[in-house]
Amino acid sequence: MSGGTTGLWIFAAMLLMMALRVPIAAAMFIPGAAGYLLMTNDMALLNLLKGSAVARLSVYDLSVIPLFLLMGQFSTQGGLSRALFKAAAAFVGHRRGGLAMAAILASAAFGAVCGSSVATCATITQVAYGEMKKGGYHGRLSTAVLATGGTLGILIPPSVPLVVYAILTEQNIAKLFAAAFIPGLLATAGYLIVIAIYCRLRPELAQPSARIEWPARWRALLGVWPLVAIFVLVFGGIYGGLFSPTEGAAVGALGTFATGALAGELGWAGIKRSFLGTAETSAMVFMIFLGADMMNSALALTQMPTLLADWVGHLQVPPFAIVAMILAFYVLLGCVMDELSMLLLTIPVIFPTVMSLDLWGLAAEPKAIWFGILVLMTVGMGMLAPPVGLNVYVVNGMAKDVPMKETYKGVMPFLASDVLRMLLLLCFPVLSVGVLKWL
């Protein structure tokens, strides 16, 4: 068989194993190892296995992932999410769809100390769903808002998928975080606009809450000052040159731990759950790393990335259209795969192709960062889109009284907002990379 044919068989075997519910790491590792053995020999495979794990897991930059995860765990167990939702509801809860807007704002703020979409989704759902249900909100709107808000956990820096992209493409993590700020704020604003229009067209879906007086609003706002302080400390320190992103993650984890402990919310049980949750998620991420490395090593031997780049280079279509097709492929792939697996599997293959294109006259670094933000947004869409939509499953696992099909109906207007935002960023790269000139 030719290299290209072998690569297709390896990829097909991986998809088959995923369909059979084999864990993602194993579904990538086993076909990759089999394909590598087929194209080389057993000693070559053993030498690769001996060196690849050490080479991958000894990368210092990878330590930022468990540190940001620990920061999110301490935030979850330390009760910060409750204070965030309470403060947001105090200011906008009296408006039509106000509690839904408060959930979006709380998700965006919590995403600033979390970095995980699923964690943000689950945490804010625990706090907000009961309040929205008590306030007479329809289950379709409530669950759709909470699933959508969870995506802000990766769109608002810090973002674990963005860290993974930075490591795979050898880009500056701090610059990627900076480039994600405006798209993240646009996402938040877009979701708020969708809620406002949704509730105006269907007022029966949401009942406004009682207006809270200004003194009570300011008291609620005081409850979130630790989060603001942590955010300023971490990102101010990173961009002020006081410490690296990895050191910033460590400072953030320490800050969220101290905040939860001093508030009396983070006891020994919460500390134990935080470390255990971080260890479990980190182990999953690193196992996916190893599986993806094995798969990508095999695909590299088949020369599939080179063949793909050559094929794309000979297409008689504008580079803009090629990027649009790649993003459409990511949206489809995101419907059946989780975000980290998708990035680890595809970026080594697709990234060289994108970098070979002439896109808006961008230099190499801005082009790589711009594409990373676009990929991050497609990953967020995959967290909502059927048939998987991991955030939808998370919310419906906690809101069992709402049929899943109702939640999928509810997220469609938010997905439309995502598509509009993606087109805007695709046509105007300055929205993401314009901030780089200040760094």
GULUMVEX-999005 format. One record per residue (C-alpha): residue number from 0; residue in three letters; x, y, z. Coordinates in nm, 4 decimals, padded with zeros to 6 digits, m for minus. Layout:
BEGIN
- nr / rest / xx / yy / zz
- NUM / ALA / X / Y / Z
...
This chain:
BEGIN
- nr / rest / xx / yy / zz
- 0 / MET / 00.0000 / 00.0000 / 00.0000
- 1 / SER / 00.1050 / 00.3588 / m00.0567
- 2 / GLY / 00.1712 / 00.5861 / 00.2367
- 3 / GLY / m00.1475 / 00.7817 / 00.1799
- 4 / THR / m00.3583 / 00.4635 / 00.1719
- 5 / THR / m00.1946 / 00.3360 / 00.4897
- 6 / GLY / m00.2652 / 00.6665 / 00.6593
- 7 / LEU / m00.6320 / 00.6465 / 00.5639
- 8 / TRP / m00.6578 / 00.2934 / 00.7055
- 9 / ILE / m00.4971 / 00.4084 / 01.0316
- 10 / PHE / m00.7415 / 00.6971 / 01.0556
- 11 / ALA / m01.0387 / 00.4714 / 00.9733
- 12 / ALA / m00.9338 / 00.2239 / 01.2440
- 13 / MET / m00.9196 / 00.5060 / 01.4960
- 14 / LEU / m01.2717 / 00.6245 / 01.4072
- 15 / LEU / m01.4025 / 00.2679 / 01.4303
- 16 / MET / m01.2561 / 00.2240 / 01.7783
- 17 / MET / m01.4083 / 00.5561 / 01.8865
- 18 / ALA / m01.7469 / 00.4398 / 01.7562
- 19 / LEU / m01.7061 / 00.1252 / 01.9683
- 20 / ARG / m01.6572 / 00.3502 / 02.2755
- 21 / VAL / m01.2906 / 00.2663 / 02.3203
- 22 / PRO / m01.1245 / 00.5399 / 02.5329
- 23 / ILE / m00.9897 / 00.8193 / 02.3126
- 24 / ALA / m00.6257 / 00.7720 / 02.4154
- 25 / ALA / m00.6343 / 00.4006 / 02.3309
- 26 / ALA / m00.8296 / 00.4615 / 02.0100
- 27 / MET / m00.5435 / 00.6803 / 01.8857
- 28 / PHE / m00.2542 / 00.4826 / 02.0331
- 29 / ILE / m00.3430 / 00.1308 / 01.9120
- 30 / PRO / m00.3970 / 00.2072 / 01.5385
- 31 / GLY / m00.0967 / 00.4399 / 01.5478
- 32 / ALA / 00.1280 / 00.1715 / 01.6984
- 33 / ALA / m00.0019 / m00.0916 / 01.4554
- 34 / GLY / 00.0550 / 00.1372 / 01.1570
- 35 / TYR / 00.4034 / 00.2345 / 01.2781
- 36 / LEU / 00.4918 / m00.1346 / 01.3212
- 37 / LEU / 00.3585 / m00.2142 / 00.9733
- 38 / MET / 00.5774 / 00.0522 / 00.8143
- 39 / THR / 00.8933 / m00.0148 / 01.0199
- 40 / ASN / 00.9766 / m00.3035 / 01.2550
- 41 / ASP / 00.9376 / m00.4015 / 01.6181
- 42 / MET / 01.2672 / m00.2477 / 01.7322
- 43 / ALA / 01.1820 / 00.0864 / 01.5746
- 44 / LEU / 00.8462 / 00.0849 / 01.7518
- 45 / LEU / 01.0058 / m00.0014 / 02.0869
- 46 / ASN / 01.2636 / 00.2756 / 02.0447
- 47 / LEU / 00.9850 / 00.5234 / 01.9714
- 48 / LEU / 00.7877 / 00.4126 / 02.2749
- 49 / LYS / 01.0960 / 00.4369 / 02.4931
- 50 / GLY / 01.1709 / 00.7939 / 02.3981
- 51 / SER / 00.8378 / 00.9536 / 02.3117
- 52 / ALA / 00.6795 / 00.9310 / 02.6571
- 53 / VAL / 00.9833 / 01.0844 / 02.8271
- 54 / ALA / 01.0161 / 01.3514 / 02.5587
- 55 / ARG / 00.6504 / 01.4487 / 02.5856
- 56 / LEU / 00.5979 / 01.4386 / 02.9621
- 57 / SER / 00.9248 / 01.6116 / 03.0500
- 58 / VAL / 00.8186 / 01.9305 / 02.8685
- 59 / TYR / 00.8160 / 02.2075 / 03.1291
- 60 / ASP / 00.5367 / 02.4001 / 02.9561
- 61 / LEU / 00.2974 / 02.1093 / 03.0141
- 62 / SER / 00.3020 / 02.1800 / 03.3878
- 63 / VAL / 00.0786 / 02.4794 / 03.3223
- 64 / ILE / m00.2128 / 02.2422 / 03.2478
- 65 / PRO / m00.2458 / 02.0764 / 03.5925
- 66 / LEU / m00.1811 / 02.4133 / 03.7599
- 67 / PHE / m00.4659 / 02.5853 / 03.5745
- 68 / LEU / m00.6854 / 02.2806 / 03.6393
- 69 / LEU / m00.6012 / 02.3013 / 04.0106
- 70 / MET / m00.6841 / 02.6730 / 04.0035
- 71 / GLY / m01.0264 / 02.5870 / 03.8605
- 72 / GLN / m01.0824 / 02.3098 / 04.1152
- 73 / PHE / m01.0041 / 02.5383 / 04.4082
- 74 / SER / m01.2397 / 02.7992 / 04.2588
- 75 / THR / m01.5162 / 02.5401 / 04.2279
- 76 / GLN / m01.4750 / 02.3954 / 04.5758
- 77 / GLY / m01.4142 / 02.7387 / 04.7297
- 78 / GLY / m01.7580 / 02.8757 / 04.6444
- 79 / LEU / m01.6482 / 03.1507 / 04.4041
- 80 / SER / m01.9131 / 03.0502 / 04.1511
- 81 / ARG / m02.1941 / 03.1181 / 04.3976
- 82 / ALA / m02.0683 / 03.4694 / 04.4676
- 83 / LEU / m02.0311 / 03.5387 / 04.0954
- 84 / PHE / m02.3860 / 03.4378 / 04.0095
- 85 / LYS / m02.5271 / 03.6261 / 04.3069
- 86 / ALA / m02.3457 / 03.9458 / 04.2041
- 87 / ALA / m02.4488 / 03.9177 / 03.8379
- 88 / ALA / m02.8117 / 03.8434 / 03.9310
- 89 / ALA / m02.8176 / 04.1464 / 04.1601
- 90 / PHE / m02.7422 / 04.3759 / 03.8653
- 91 / VAL / m02.9352 / 04.2170 / 03.5774
- 92 / GLY / m03.1786 / 03.9699 / 03.7372
- 93 / HIS / m03.4731 / 04.2135 / 03.7186
- 94 / ARG / m03.4493 / 04.2343 / 03.3401
- 95 / ARG / m03.6334 / 04.0041 / 03.1016
- 96 / GLY / m03.4146 / 03.6931 / 03.0905
- 97 / GLY / m03.1987 / 03.8496 / 03.3618
- 98 / LEU / m03.1117 / 03.5276 / 03.5468
- 99 / ALA / m03.0069 / 03.3714 / 03.2164
- 100 / MET / m02.7861 / 03.6751 / 03.1514
- 101 / ALA / m02.6463 / 03.6429 / 03.5037
- 102 / ALA / m02.5539 / 03.2801 / 03.4297
- 103 / ILE / m02.3647 / 03.3892 / 03.1171
- 104 / LEU / m02.1817 / 03.6652 / 03.3039
- 105 / ALA / m02.0974 / 03.4297 / 03.5910
- 106 / SER / m01.9677 / 03.1710 / 03.3415
- 107 / ALA / m01.7468 / 03.4296 / 03.1734
- 108 / ALA / m01.6065 / 03.5478 / 03.5065
- 109 / PHE / m01.5559 / 03.1924 / 03.6324
- 110 / GLY / m01.3831 / 03.1034 / 03.3059
- 111 / ALA / m01.1212 / 03.3652 / 03.3958
- 112 / VAL / m00.9983 / 03.1375 / 03.6756
- 113 / CYS / m01.0949 / 02.7957 / 03.5431
- 114 / GLY / m00.9822 / 02.7141 / 03.1870
- 115 / SER / m01.2171 / 02.4182 / 03.1386
- 116 / SER / m01.5498 / 02.4234 / 02.9572
- 117 / VAL / m01.6961 / 02.1190 / 03.1329
- 118 / ALA / m01.5904 / 02.2415 / 03.4782
- 119 / THR / m01.7421 / 02.5858 / 03.4154
- 120 / CYS / m02.0611 / 02.4296 / 03.2820
- 121 / ALA / m02.1032 / 02.1909 / 03.5768
- 122 / THR / m02.0128 / 02.4480 / 03.8416
- 123 / ILE / m02.2430 / 02.7269 / 03.7223
- 124 / THR / m02.5254 / 02.4751 / 03.6648
- 125 / GLN / m02.5056 / 02.3686 / 04.0293
- 126 / VAL / m02.5469 / 02.7297 / 04.1368
- 127 / ALA / m02.7815 / 02.8775 / 03.8761
- 128 / TYR / m03.0201 / 02.6054 / 03.7577
- 129 / GLY / m03.2156 / 02.5887 / 04.0826
- 130 / GLU / m03.2506 / 02.9669 / 04.0921
- 131 / MET / m03.3692 / 02.9815 / 03.7313
- 132 / LYS / m03.6166 / 02.7014 / 03.7905
- 133 / LYS / m03.7448 / 02.8748 / 04.1036
- 134 / GLY / m03.7775 / 03.1963 / 03.9028
- 135 / GLY / m04.0120 / 03.0303 / 03.6528
- 136 / TYR / m03.7656 / 02.9917 / 03.3648
- 137 / HIS / m03.8479 / 02.7324 / 03.0993
- 138 / GLY / m03.6211 / 02.4284 / 03.1059
- 139 / ARG / m03.5227 / 02.4712 / 02.7413
- 140 / LEU / m03.3867 / 02.8208 / 02.8002
- 141 / SER / m03.2239 / 02.7399 / 03.1345
- 142 / THR / m03.0295 / 02.4345 / 03.0206
- 143 / ALA / m02.9340 / 02.5883 / 02.6848
- 144 / VAL / m02.7938 / 02.8980 / 02.8568
- 145 / LEU / m02.5949 / 02.6933 / 03.1070
- 146 / ALA / m02.4508 / 02.4632 / 02.8382
- 147 / THR / m02.3608 / 02.7639 / 02.6239
- 148 / GLY / m02.2114 / 02.9553 / 02.9148
- 149 / GLY / m01.9785 / 02.6652 / 02.9800
- 150 / THR / m01.8007 / 02.7295 / 02.6502
- 151 / LEU / m01.6816 / 03.0621 / 02.7912
- 152 / GLY / m01.4620 / 02.8569 / 03.0229
- 153 / ILE / m01.2247 / 02.8006 / 02.7307
- 154 / LEU / m01.2912 / 03.1202 / 02.5342
- 155 / ILE / m01.1970 / 03.3473 / 02.8262
- 156 / PRO / m00.8296 / 03.2982 / 02.9221
- 157 / PRO / m00.6848 / 03.0919 / 03.0783
- 158 / SER / m00.7834 / 02.8095 / 02.8453
- 159 / VAL / m00.6496 / 02.4537 / 02.8606
- 160 / PRO / m00.7177 / 02.3841 / 02.4879
- 161 / LEU / m00.5339 / 02.7062 / 02.4017
- 162 / VAL / m00.2353 / 02.5932 / 02.6113
- 163 / VAL / m00.2358 / 02.2624 / 02.4236
- 164 / TYR / m00.2475 / 02.4481 / 02.0903
- 165 / ALA / 00.0439 / 02.6681 / 02.1999
- 166 / ILE / 00.2537 / 02.3638 / 02.2911
- 167 / LEU / 00.1723 / 02.1769 / 01.9685
- 168 / THR / 00.2480 / 02.4765 / 01.7455
- 169 / GLU / 00.5315 / 02.6210 / 01.9574
- 170 / GLN / 00.3558 / 02.9546 / 02.0024
- 171 / ASN / 00.3747 / 03.1979 / 02.2936
- 172 / ILE / 00.1051 / 03.1123 / 02.5498
- 173 / ALA / 00.0794 / 03.4684 / 02.6820
- 174 / LYS / 00.0219 / 03.6073 / 02.3306
- 175 / LEU / m00.2471 / 03.3475 / 02.2616
- 176 / PHE / m00.4218 / 03.4379 / 02.5871
- 177 / ALA / m00.4106 / 03.8075 / 02.4936
- 178 / ALA / m00.5500 / 03.7341 / 02.1463
- 179 / ALA / m00.8432 / 03.5436 / 02.3004
- 180 / PHE / m00.9693 / 03.8320 / 02.5163
- 181 / ILE / m01.1644 / 04.0280 / 02.2527
- 182 / PRO / m01.3189 / 03.7150 / 02.0912
- 183 / GLY / m01.4146 / 03.5969 / 02.4403
- 184 / LEU / m01.5827 / 03.9290 / 02.5192
- 185 / LEU / m01.7581 / 03.9204 / 02.1799
- 186 / ALA / m01.8874 / 03.5724 / 02.2640
- 187 / THR / m02.0226 / 03.6943 / 02.5979
- 188 / ALA / m02.1905 / 03.9969 / 02.4375
- 189 / GLY / m02.3343 / 03.7811 / 02.1585
- 190 / TYR / m02.4894 / 03.5376 / 02.4056
- 191 / LEU / m02.6433 / 03.8239 / 02.6061
- 192 / ILE / m02.7966 / 03.9654 / 02.2867
- 193 / VAL / m02.9373 / 03.6229 / 02.1959
- 194 / ILE / m03.0998 / 03.5954 / 02.5394
- 195 / ALA / m03.2480 / 03.9452 / 02.5089
- 196 / ILE / m03.3979 / 03.8705 / 02.1655
- 197 / TYR / m03.5067 / 03.5188 / 02.2669
- 198 / CYS / m03.6923 / 03.6422 / 02.5758
- 199 / ARG / m03.8508 / 03.9330 / 02.3894
- 200 / LEU / m03.9881 / 03.6987 / 02.1226
- 201 / ARG / m04.0862 / 03.4320 / 02.3763
- 202 / PRO / m04.1573 / 03.6199 / 02.7016
- 203 / GLU / m04.3245 / 03.3158 / 02.8556
- 204 / LEU / m03.9844 / 03.1405 / 02.8751
- 205 / ALA / m03.8463 / 03.3733 / 03.1432
- 206 / GLN / m03.9966 / 03.5822 / 03.4205
- 207 / PRO / m03.8086 / 03.8895 / 03.5496
- 208 / SER / m03.7010 / 03.8825 / 03.9138
- 209 / ALA / m03.7620 / 04.1549 / 04.1677
- 210 / ARG / m03.5351 / 04.4566 / 04.1378
- 211 / ILE / m03.2588 / 04.4701 / 04.3991
- 212 / GLU / m03.1712 / 04.8058 / 04.5486
- 213 / TRP / m02.8258 / 04.9566 / 04.4938
- 214 / PRO / m02.6910 / 04.9029 / 04.8478
- 215 / ALA / m02.7610 / 04.5300 / 04.8164
- 216 / ARG / m02.6015 / 04.5265 / 04.4716
- 217 / TRP / m02.2786 / 04.6762 / 04.6039
- 218 / ARG / m02.2718 / 04.4246 / 04.8889
- 219 / ALA / m02.3096 / 04.1404 / 04.6390
- 220 / LEU / m02.0325 / 04.2900 / 04.4264
- 221 / LEU / m01.7976 / 04.2936 / 04.7248
- 222 / GLY / m01.8215 / 03.9139 / 04.7326
- 223 / VAL / m01.6342 / 03.8817 / 04.4029
- 224 / TRP / m01.3380 / 04.1074 / 04.4796
- 225 / PRO / m01.1086 / 03.8049 / 04.5478
- 226 / LEU / m01.1715 / 03.6807 / 04.1936
- 227 / VAL / m01.0909 / 04.0218 / 04.0468
- 228 / ALA / m00.7743 / 04.0397 / 04.2565
- 229 / ILE / m00.6615 / 03.6930 / 04.1445
- 230 / PHE / m00.7298 / 03.7733 / 03.7789
- 231 / VAL / m00.5364 / 04.1010 / 03.7967
- 232 / LEU / m00.2511 / 03.9357 / 03.9859
- 233 / VAL / m00.2168 / 03.6431 / 03.7445
- 234 / PHE / m00.2525 / 03.8214 / 03.4120
- 235 / GLY / m00.1043 / 04.1478 / 03.5288
- 236 / GLY / 00.1982 / 03.9519 / 03.6453
- 237 / ILE / 00.2243 / 03.7596 / 03.3178
- 238 / TYR / 00.1990 / 04.0636 / 03.0917
- 239 / GLY / 00.3982 / 04.2798 / 03.3306
- 240 / GLY / 00.6896 / 04.0399 / 03.3019
- 241 / LEU / 00.6839 / 03.9382 / 03.6689
- 242 / PHE / 00.6404 / 03.5693 / 03.5938
- 243 / SER / 00.5802 / 03.3210 / 03.3129
- 244 / PRO / 00.2380 / 03.1674 / 03.2340
- 245 / THR / 00.3371 / 02.8545 / 03.4287
- 246 / GLU / 00.4360 / 03.0620 / 03.7314
- 247 / GLY / 00.1195 / 03.2667 / 03.6880
- 248 / ALA / m00.0875 / 02.9481 / 03.7004
- 249 / ALA / 00.0866 / 02.8496 / 04.0240
- 250 / VAL / 00.0172 / 03.1946 / 04.1729
- 251 / GLY / m00.3469 / 03.1675 / 04.0652
- 252 / ALA / m00.3844 / 02.8229 / 04.2206
- 253 / LEU / m00.2377 / 02.9528 / 04.5469
- 254 / GLY / m00.4653 / 03.2581 / 04.5352
- 255 / THR / m00.7848 / 03.0583 / 04.4814
- 256 / PHE / m00.6797 / 02.8160 / 04.7560
- 257 / ALA / m00.6206 / 03.1013 / 05.0007
- 258 / THR / m00.9499 / 03.2693 / 04.9063
- 259 / GLY / m01.1539 / 02.9525 / 04.9589
- 260 / ALA / m00.9763 / 02.8646 / 05.2824
- 261 / LEU / m01.0099 / 03.2128 / 05.4352
- 262 / ALA / m01.3786 / 03.2253 / 05.3398
- 263 / GLY / m01.4339 / 02.8956 / 05.5192
- 264 / GLU / m01.5678 / 02.7306 / 05.2014
- 265 / LEU / m01.2668 / 02.5106 / 05.1282
- 266 / GLY / m01.2295 / 02.2430 / 05.3938
- 267 / TRP / m01.0241 / 01.9261 / 05.3943
- 268 / ALA / m01.2869 / 01.7404 / 05.1924
- 269 / GLY / m01.2844 / 02.0164 / 04.9292
- 270 / ILE / m00.9035 / 02.0172 / 04.9161
- 271 / LYS / m00.9022 / 01.6415 / 04.8666
- 272 / ARG / m01.1625 / 01.6650 / 04.5890
- 273 / SER / m00.9614 / 01.9436 / 04.4239
- 274 / PHE / m00.6379 / 01.7468 / 04.4105
- 275 / LEU / m00.8135 / 01.4254 / 04.3071
- 276 / GLY / m01.0085 / 01.6000 / 04.0302
- 277 / THR / m00.6919 / 01.7692 / 03.9046
- 278 / ALA / m00.5018 / 01.4396 / 03.9063
- 279 / GLU / m00.7765 / 01.2544 / 03.7194
- 280 / THR / m00.8143 / 01.5221 / 03.4506
- 281 / SER / m00.4376 / 01.5692 / 03.4133
- 282 / ALA / m00.3872 / 01.1944 / 03.3735
- 283 / MET / m00.6552 / 01.1856 / 03.1043
- 284 / VAL / m00.4970 / 01.4797 / 02.9207
- 285 / PHE / m00.1470 / 01.3306 / 02.9303
- 286 / MET / m00.2699 / 00.9893 / 02.8167
- 287 / ILE / m00.4400 / 01.1580 / 02.5209
- 288 / PHE / m00.1100 / 01.3351 / 02.4524
- 289 / LEU / 00.0713 / 00.9988 / 02.4343
- 290 / GLY / m00.1982 / 00.8439 / 02.2149
- 291 / ALA / m00.1942 / 01.1411 / 01.9785
- 292 / ASP / 00.1875 / 01.1355 / 01.9622
- 293 / MET / 00.1773 / 00.7709 / 01.8567
- 294 / MET / m00.0902 / 00.8387 / 01.5951
- 295 / ASN / 00.0912 / 01.1427 / 01.4576
- 296 / SER / 00.4227 / 00.9558 / 01.4398
- 297 / ALA / 00.2571 / 00.6895 / 01.2271
- 298 / LEU / 00.0854 / 00.9470 / 01.0062
- 299 / ALA / 00.4165 / 01.1282 / 00.9618
- 300 / LEU / 00.5692 / 00.8072 / 00.8252
- 301 / THR / 00.2861 / 00.7814 / 00.5740
- 302 / GLN / 00.3705 / 01.1410 / 00.4684
- 303 / MET / 00.0028 / 01.2283 / 00.5029
- 304 / PRO / 00.0692 / 01.5843 / 00.6286
- 305 / THR / 00.2981 / 01.6492 / 00.3301
- 306 / LEU / 00.0518 / 01.4943 / 00.0864
- 307 / LEU / m00.2321 / 01.6968 / 00.2353
- 308 / ALA / m00.0367 / 02.0226 / 00.2155
- 309 / ASP / 00.0586 / 01.9481 / m00.1449
- 310 / TRP / m00.3004 / 01.8634 / m00.2382
- 311 / VAL / m00.4349 / 02.1803 / m00.0755
- 312 / GLY / m00.1641 / 02.3872 / m00.2429
- 313 / HIS / m00.2838 / 02.2736 / m00.5863
- 314 / LEU / m00.6509 / 02.3472 / m00.5207
- 315 / GLN / m00.7857 / 02.6243 / m00.7397
- 316 / VAL / m00.9674 / 02.7966 / m00.4541
- 317 / PRO / m00.8812 / 03.1073 / m00.2475
- 318 / PRO / m00.6882 / 03.0499 / 00.0789
- 319 / PHE / m00.9811 / 03.2068 / 00.2655
- 320 / ALA / m01.2098 / 02.9280 / 00.1400
- 321 / ILE / m00.9584 / 02.6604 / 00.2451
- 322 / VAL / m00.9529 / 02.7925 / 00.6011
- 323 / ALA / m01.3340 / 02.8044 / 00.6001
- 324 / MET / m01.3456 / 02.4375 / 00.4911
- 325 / ILE / m01.0968 / 02.3426 / 00.7633
- 326 / LEU / m01.3110 / 02.5169 / 01.0256
- 327 / ALA / m01.6240 / 02.3417 / 00.8952
- 328 / PHE / m01.4357 / 02.0125 / 00.9286
- 329 / TYR / m01.3492 / 02.1035 / 01.2881
- 330 / VAL / m01.7131 / 02.1759 / 01.3680
- 331 / LEU / m01.8160 / 01.8357 / 01.2319
- 332 / LEU / m01.5315 / 01.6610 / 01.4137
- 333 / GLY / m01.6231 / 01.8419 / 01.7335
- 334 / CYS / m01.9663 / 01.6794 / 01.7199
- 335 / VAL / m01.8137 / 01.3356 / 01.7853
- 336 / MET / m01.4808 / 01.4058 / 01.9643
- 337 / ASP / m01.3750 / 01.5975 / 02.2721
- 338 / GLU / m01.1738 / 01.9157 / 02.2244
- 339 / LEU / m00.8315 / 01.7955 / 02.3390
- 340 / SER / m00.8389 / 01.4796 / 02.1281
- 341 / MET / m00.9411 / 01.6824 / 01.8255
- 342 / LEU / m00.6572 / 01.9306 / 01.8695
- 343 / LEU / m00.3905 / 01.6715 / 01.9425
- 344 / LEU / m00.4896 / 01.4604 / 01.6456
- 345 / THR / m00.5393 / 01.7259 / 01.3795
- 346 / ILE / m00.3132 / 02.0220 / 01.4555
- 347 / PRO / 00.0143 / 01.8436 / 01.3627
- 348 / VAL / m00.1430 / 01.7553 / 01.0262
- 349 / ILE / m00.3423 / 02.0702 / 00.9471
- 350 / PHE / m00.1235 / 02.3432 / 01.0967
- 351 / PRO / 00.1577 / 02.3155 / 00.8351
- 352 / THR / m00.1051 / 02.3404 / 00.5619
- 353 / VAL / m00.2530 / 02.6592 / 00.7079
- 354 / MET / 00.0895 / 02.8136 / 00.7574
- 355 / SER / 00.1679 / 02.7587 / 00.3870
- 356 / LEU / m00.1285 / 02.9740 / 00.2821
- 357 / ASP / m00.1182 / 03.3459 / 00.2156
- 358 / LEU / m00.3895 / 03.4762 / 00.4485
- 359 / TRP / m00.4558 / 03.8493 / 00.4599
- 360 / GLY / m00.0817 / 03.9100 / 00.4296
- 361 / LEU / m00.0268 / 03.7970 / 00.7892
- 362 / ALA / 00.3219 / 03.7098 / 00.9098
- 363 / ALA / 00.3885 / 03.3628 / 01.0511
- 364 / GLU / 00.3276 / 03.4350 / 01.4215
- 365 / PRO / 00.0064 / 03.6432 / 01.3847
- 366 / LYS / m00.1261 / 03.3866 / 01.1373
- 367 / ALA / m00.0627 / 03.0994 / 01.3810
- 368 / ILE / m00.2266 / 03.2880 / 01.6682
- 369 / TRP / m00.5256 / 03.3973 / 01.4581
- 370 / PHE / m00.5838 / 03.0393 / 01.3417
- 371 / GLY / m00.5549 / 02.9163 / 01.7013
- 372 / ILE / m00.8349 / 03.1475 / 01.8131
- 373 / LEU / m01.0514 / 03.0326 / 01.5223
- 374 / VAL / m00.9913 / 02.6703 / 01.6169
- 375 / LEU / m01.0734 / 02.7494 / 01.9794
- 376 / MET / m01.4118 / 02.8884 / 01.8733
- 377 / THR / m01.4924 / 02.5801 / 01.6643
- 378 / VAL / m01.4013 / 02.3654 / 01.9653
- 379 / GLY / m01.6553 / 02.5635 / 02.1692
- 380 / MET / m01.9213 / 02.5011 / 01.9054
- 381 / GLY / m01.8456 / 02.1293 / 01.9198
- 382 / MET / m01.9224 / 02.1352 / 02.2940
- 383 / LEU / m02.2820 / 02.2311 / 02.2060
- 384 / ALA / m02.3598 / 02.0725 / 01.8693
- 385 / PRO / m02.5435 / 01.7401 / 01.8403
- 386 / PRO / m02.5068 / 01.4440 / 01.8501
- 387 / VAL / m02.2476 / 01.4616 / 02.1304
- 388 / GLY / m02.2373 / 01.8190 / 02.2598
- 389 / LEU / m02.0532 / 01.7342 / 02.5807
- 390 / ASN / m02.1781 / 02.0432 / 02.7652
- 391 / VAL / m02.5359 / 01.9486 / 02.6833
- 392 / TYR / m02.4804 / 01.6053 / 02.8374
- 393 / VAL / m02.3260 / 01.7613 / 03.1478
- 394 / VAL / m02.6177 / 02.0002 / 03.2025
- 395 / ASN / m02.8834 / 01.7394 / 03.1334
- 396 / GLY / m02.7133 / 01.5011 / 03.3732
- 397 / MET / m02.7797 / 01.7608 / 03.6436
- 398 / ALA / m03.1176 / 01.8839 / 03.5141
- 399 / LYS / m03.2847 / 01.5491 / 03.4606
- 400 / ASP / m03.6330 / 01.7019 / 03.4352
- 401 / VAL / m03.5519 / 01.8625 / 03.0987
- 402 / PRO / m03.5430 / 01.6367 / 02.7870
- 403 / MET / m03.2141 / 01.6559 / 02.6002
- 404 / LYS / m03.3891 / 01.7390 / 02.2732
- 405 / GLU / m03.5261 / 02.0525 / 02.4407
- 406 / THR / m03.1747 / 02.1627 / 02.5314
- 407 / TYR / m03.0525 / 02.1014 / 02.1763
- 408 / LYS / m03.3388 / 02.3143 / 02.0447
- 409 / GLY / m03.2450 / 02.5839 / 02.2918
- 410 / VAL / m02.8767 / 02.6022 / 02.1931
- 411 / MET / m02.9466 / 02.6603 / 01.8231
- 412 / PRO / m02.9742 / 03.0424 / 01.8499
- 413 / PHE / m02.6478 / 03.0464 / 02.0461
- 414 / LEU / m02.4790 / 02.8370 / 01.7776
- 415 / ALA / m02.5997 / 03.0908 / 01.5219
- 416 / SER / m02.4275 / 03.3593 / 01.7296
- 417 / ASP / m02.1104 / 03.1474 / 01.7252
- 418 / VAL / m02.1212 / 03.1204 / 01.3457
- 419 / LEU / m02.1597 / 03.4977 / 01.3073
- 420 / ARG / m01.8701 / 03.5601 / 01.5449
- 421 / MET / m01.6506 / 03.3121 / 01.3609
- 422 / LEU / m01.7245 / 03.4788 / 01.0263
- 423 / LEU / m01.6443 / 03.8161 / 01.1810
- 424 / LEU / m01.3087 / 03.6951 / 01.3105
- 425 / LEU / m01.2365 / 03.5133 / 00.9851
- 426 / CYS / m01.2864 / 03.8338 / 00.7861
- 427 / PHE / m01.1222 / 04.0671 / 01.0394
- 428 / PRO / m00.8132 / 03.9015 / 01.1947
- 429 / VAL / m00.7313 / 04.2294 / 01.3693
- 430 / LEU / m00.9990 / 04.1440 / 01.6289
- 431 / SER / m00.7651 / 03.8816 / 01.7688
- 432 / VAL / m00.4117 / 03.9666 / 01.6556
- 433 / GLY / m00.4444 / 04.3451 / 01.6777
- 434 / VAL / m00.3553 / 04.3279 / 02.0466
- 435 / LEU / m00.0150 / 04.1724 / 01.9679
- 436 / LYS / 00.1369 / 04.5069 / 01.8753
- 437 / TRP / 00.1007 / 04.6135 / 02.2378
- 438 / LEU / 00.2938 / 04.3136 / 02.3729
